[in-house]
Amino acid sequence: MKAIRRFTVRTVLPEPLRRLEELILNLRWSWHHETLDLFRSVDPALWEAVGHDPVRLLGEVAPDRLRRLASDRRFLRMLHDAADELQDYLTADRWYQSLPDAPRAIAYFSPEYGITTSLPQYSGGLGILAGDHLKTASDLGVPIIGVGLLYRHGYFTQSLSPDGWQLERYPPIDPNGLPLTLLREEDGTPVRVSIGLPQGRDLHAQVWLVRVGRVPQLLLDSDVEDNDQAARDITDRLYGGGGDHRLLQEMLLGIGGVRAIRAYCRITGHAAPEVFHTNEGHAGFLGLERIRELVAEAGLTFDEALEANRAGTVFTTHTPVPAGIDRFPRELVRKYFGGVNEEKGIPADRVLELGAEDYPGGDRTVFNMAVMGMRLAQRVNGVSRLHGEVSREMFGGLWGGFDTAEVPIGSVTNGVHAGTWVAREVLELAARRVPSVLESAQGWEGVRDVPEGDIWRVRRTLRARLVAEARRRLRASWRQRGASDAEMSWIDDALDPDVLTIGFARRVPSYKRLTLMMRDPERLRAILLDPERPVQIVIAGKAHPADEGGKRLIQEIVRFADGEDVRQRIVFLPDYDMALGQCMVQGCDVWMNNPLRPLEACGTSGMKAALNGGLNLSIRDGWWDEWFDGQNGWAIPSADGLAAPERRDALEAAALYELIEDHVAVMFYDRDGGPPRRWLEMVKHTIATLGPKVLASRMLRDYVQEYYVPAAASARAMAAGGYSGARRLAAWKERVRKAWPGVAVEHVESTGEETLHVGARLAVRVVVDLGGLDPGDVAVEAVYGRVDAADAFIAPSYLELAAAEQAEDGRLRYAGEIPLARSGPFGYSVRVVPSDPGLAGQAELGLVALPPAPQGMTNGNLR
Ligand SMILES: *Cc1c(COP(=O)(O)O)cnc(C)c1O
């Protein structure tokens, strides 16, 4: 018989051990080795058995053992040291506290978070990144409040059928068995957040508080008694269902999330966020809720509130794959934001406009969450330099009239939280030479002085640990697939702690090409079984439950890896999660990645490998496009110009085999009795040069300096004087938009074209009709620089022209001198753009007036 409901009864700790609770309830332990040591010492065998989950540890430890620890002097000393250290960590000033004018608080919204294995509220890179963002914010003292949902089933666990087909289970989680506390009012009643639904119903949620070091994280949970069963199930699983279910999750996350923050700040006295960071489109409704607040509380119009909200909002887009972007039928959005559920001052039509794909090539029937995110945020970024470029291309329609390069989407390349991903042995080795390895961009060159023998020893330890863990997981998987002990004896010798180990772990959408390495199975077999330079491959990854194609790819790999000739050299380990990820990025010598360029927005697992002394072998996509330098690993040549996918796969797979055979394996086994010197040179070079770049602390500093601080300044400017800034900017934008059709460049002339040579100046004069706008409303600019064969600018420069005099009929003359700095094909043009201190950039309104072609263009060949 099965229980119908499951509870976790918490242990009552003896008084001397009370501070254990304090330590467990702060997830800082997930990246703090000394605290983990303390937990282990409670009961080392049990610690392993409960999968390093401290809540389960305390739930299952024998009362007797606890009684003994309560009088164990040594244990108590360790406990108090750890608890005191945590208090210092939580209260001392850190990097952020030295910044002037930084925002008092920042809200960070994400649909998923990967903080630790025992909190399975993530499915892949987006969630892991969000977890690393919060942990790093904590380490740097950045006052972030994280907001998300608590999924009662989290992400699925993966196992395999006997014939290698992915099976999914959604084990229920019990919040009382997790390191969470319920957010309560001062009188002890649990906080309730509600959002309105059609037909006058409400959706209620409670709020769980998670402490991630200094960062509070609020998780909304609709599984409360006030809701009917359908409403209780809204937060049942990560990215559950489609249509209504998904939309309701996102309404709860965005709208409910803002309300949860308000409750948290009211109860705790925490400063209200000045900046709101939307991690991908799913949380975009938070902007609507803030607009509603401003309309209701400050008496602003929708447009004024939109400006006030935009100024303090940052939106990060994470994927160039259309399937990764949420789009809802417009009618569904109207159902939830119109009718009786329409908020005062927030007409459903205005909501629909925000998510409309009303640009060439857009689909007029959908509501696009990323597009709404971009319209609700004044600052937008992608997650690597290449992804920034791809995003400017992809979303350029929102800023029609501007060249792709000017589309206002920047980039902050992702990073990883070293404390979470770097092996303790590596941290300890590095700490001898690099003073502050976790947080500092300086001093990494010191890694080059670490003796090769020390690095090689640590690398072998980590490889051996991976091999042991792989065998353990293989045994469990084979048993689960129905194998008998006799059939599993080969696993004792599966993999070898001294063989070159390649890792490949990721979700399995088709663009990641899980099976590229199997294009030519014979060649792969030869690589694995090479008698002199053997290679072993460790593979992991989950396919989306609805993705039959992805499951077929997994099956293909599993069937190959089941082969008796190769099974000791290639393994598929089920249930890729943070724990397996940690073990793999630490233990693999080479981290392989072969996506279809440019569909990998950034990728972070390769960064984790690099920090541990692994070398990347990857297509130049995402972060690797930016930081591959020829000596820190290998670039698989990409045939991304090629339209035929079959041919492209064949070419790239052949290049991959060749790199492994002729370069990777050769260098790894190039020994002279000792460790492989050239290999270790590359390892050192990788850590010394990539180390400081791939750290999440670099990423977070970039966000703070390039996004959060400017956004807070803009938000303050909008809010000043009872929101007079927002009122003015909204009125100004309306006036400019109305007048813009009358703005025209009427006449352009230049002198000096007879003597075009480097160092000369070209005098440009322009007559402009401002269509009733004031000169202060616009900037008139010369655009100039090198041009290609079709007269398009290559990285142009801009020169603001000065208003010279009034011409006839209210037209204005502008003039300026263009410097001719380099020889070769050259051109110029002029343009008029809106200009106001309230704008974050000139393309913000998507408005530009250009001269009638081709009169404004002068071409010359500079001598
Ligand atoms: C790091 C990590 C990811 C993201 O890595 P990618 O390189 O983007 O695939 C996904 N899942 C887990 C478990 C990770 O640790």
The ligand as a Gaussian input file, in Angstrom:
#p B3LYP/6-31G(d) Opt

LIG

0 1
 C       26.524000      23.843000     -16.674000
 C       25.331000      22.987000     -16.815000
 C       24.448000      23.175000     -17.893000
 C       24.675000      24.220000     -18.944000
 O       25.781000      23.936000     -19.727000
 P       25.790000      24.068000     -21.309000
 O       27.202000      24.188000     -21.680000
 O       25.006000      25.298000     -21.640000
 O       25.144000      22.838000     -21.836000
 C       23.346000      22.347000     -17.981000
 N       23.100000      21.393000     -17.073000
 C       23.928000      21.177000     -16.032000
 C       23.607000      20.105000     -15.050000
 C       25.067000      21.971000     -15.873000
 O       25.857000      21.760000     -14.823000

